[in-house]
Amino acid sequence: MDAPIKVPCLQARMIQLGGLPKLELSEANGKNVAVIGGGPAGIGATYELISNGYNVTLYEKADKLGGVARLIPEYRLPKSVLDEEIARITQNDRVTIKLNTEITDFAKLKDEYDDVILALGEPMEYKLNVPGDEVCISYKEVLKN
């Protein structure tokens, strides 16, 4: 019988078993990058940057990293597993985390860093204005419920 594969469950189990590749850092290149947004895209960008020798300051306006991944139900992605994966990437000398920090002056950041990456996620829900739109629910509602 065919059934869909539950990818978040597989990823969570791999993390629990230590099956993800070890974080290997290239030699430091002396460049500093600001990553704005601590959700999946920001964490992924941080991983790639530190793996390639960059120092990263990760800005997040919430009080925790993880973004929309924190909305995934516990039975599909346990919060402890999510926290472990975030820690695996962010707890090293190349990452500085600034929580509860909303960035409004992007020009100032460009002066302070060699580069800036915007990984802002999708905070707004949009209607498509197509027939049937009125019965659609947002991805956030789906994940929350």
C-alpha positions in Angstrom: 0.0 0.0 0.0 1.4 3.4 -1.0 1.4 6.2 1.6 3.1 9.6 1.8 6.4 9.8 3.5 6.4 12.0 6.6 9.6 13.9 5.9 9.6 16.0 9.2 9.3 12.8 11.2 12.3 11.2 9.3 14.4 14.4 9.8 13.5 14.4 13.5 14.5 10.8 13.9 17.8 11.4 12.0 18.6 14.2 14.4 17.8 12.1 17.4 20.0 9.3 16.2 22.9 11.7 15.3 22.5 10.8 11.7 23.0 14.4 10.3 26.4 15.3 9.0 28.8 16.9 11.5 29.1 20.6 11.1 32.4 21.1 9.4 33.8 24.7 9.3 36.1 25.9 6.6 39.0 28.2 7.6 37.7 31.6 8.7 37.7 34.2 5.9 37.4 37.2 8.2 34.1 38.4 6.6 31.1 39.2 8.7 27.5 38.8 7.5 24.2 39.8 9.1 21.3 37.4 8.6 18.0 38.9 9.3 15.4 36.3 10.4 15.9 33.2 12.6 13.4 30.9 10.9 14.3 28.0 8.6 15.7 30.2 5.8 17.9 32.2 8.3 19.1 29.1 10.0 19.9 27.5 6.7 21.8 30.6 5.5 23.7 30.6 8.8 24.7 27.0 8.3 26.0 27.6 4.8 27.8 30.8 5.7 29.7 29.4 8.8 30.5 26.3 6.8 32.3 28.5 4.3 34.3 30.6 6.7 32.0 33.5 7.5 31.1 35.0 10.8 27.4 35.5 11.2 25.2 37.8 13.4 21.7 36.3 13.4 19.0 38.8 14.1 15.5 37.6 15.2 12.6 39.8 16.3 11.0 36.9 18.4 12.4 35.6 21.6 13.3 32.2 20.0 14.9 31.0 16.8 12.9 28.6 14.6 10.2 30.8 13.0 7.4 28.9 11.3 9.1 25.5 12.1 7.8 26.1 15.7 4.3 25.9 14.3 4.8 22.3 13.2 2.9 20.0 15.5 4.9 18.2 18.2 4.1 14.8 16.9 5.7 15.6 13.6 8.7 17.6 14.8 9.3 17.6 18.5 10.4 21.0 19.8 13.4 19.4 21.6 14.6 18.0 18.2 14.2 21.4 16.6 16.1 23.1 19.5 18.9 20.6 19.2 19.3 21.2 15.4 19.3 25.0 15.9 21.9 24.6 18.7 24.0 22.4 16.5 24.2 25.2 13.9 24.3 28.3 16.1 26.4 27.3 19.1 29.9 28.1 17.9 32.3 31.0 17.8 31.2 32.1 14.4 27.6 32.9 15.3 26.3 35.7 17.4 22.5 35.6 18.1 20.5 38.7 18.7 16.9 37.8 19.8 14.1 40.3 20.4 15.7 42.6 17.8 13.7 44.0 15.0 15.8 45.6 12.2 14.4 48.8 10.6 17.6 50.5 9.4 19.0 48.2 6.7 21.4 50.9 5.4 23.2 51.0 8.8 23.7 47.2 8.7 25.2 47.4 5.2 27.8 49.8 6.7 28.6 47.4 9.6 28.8 44.1 7.7 30.4 42.8 4.5 27.0 41.5 3.5 23.4 41.3 4.6 21.0 38.4 4.0 17.2 38.9 4.4 15.5 35.7 5.4 12.3 37.3 6.7 9.7 34.6 6.1 6.1 35.4 5.3 4.5 37.4 8.1 1.5 38.5 6.1 -1.3 36.3 4.8 -2.5 37.1 1.3 -5.7 36.3 -0.5 -5.4 35.4 -4.1 -8.8 36.9 -5.1 -9.8 33.9 -7.1 -13.1 31.9 -7.0 -13.1 29.8 -3.8 -10.7 32.0 -2.0 -13.2 32.7 0.8 -13.0 29.0 1.9 -9.2 28.8 2.0 -7.2 28.8 5.2 -3.7 30.1 5.6 -0.7 27.8 6.2 -0.4 29.3 9.7 -3.9 28.2 10.6 -3.2 24.7 9.2 0.0 24.4 11.3 -1.5 25.8 14.4 -4.5 23.5 14.3 
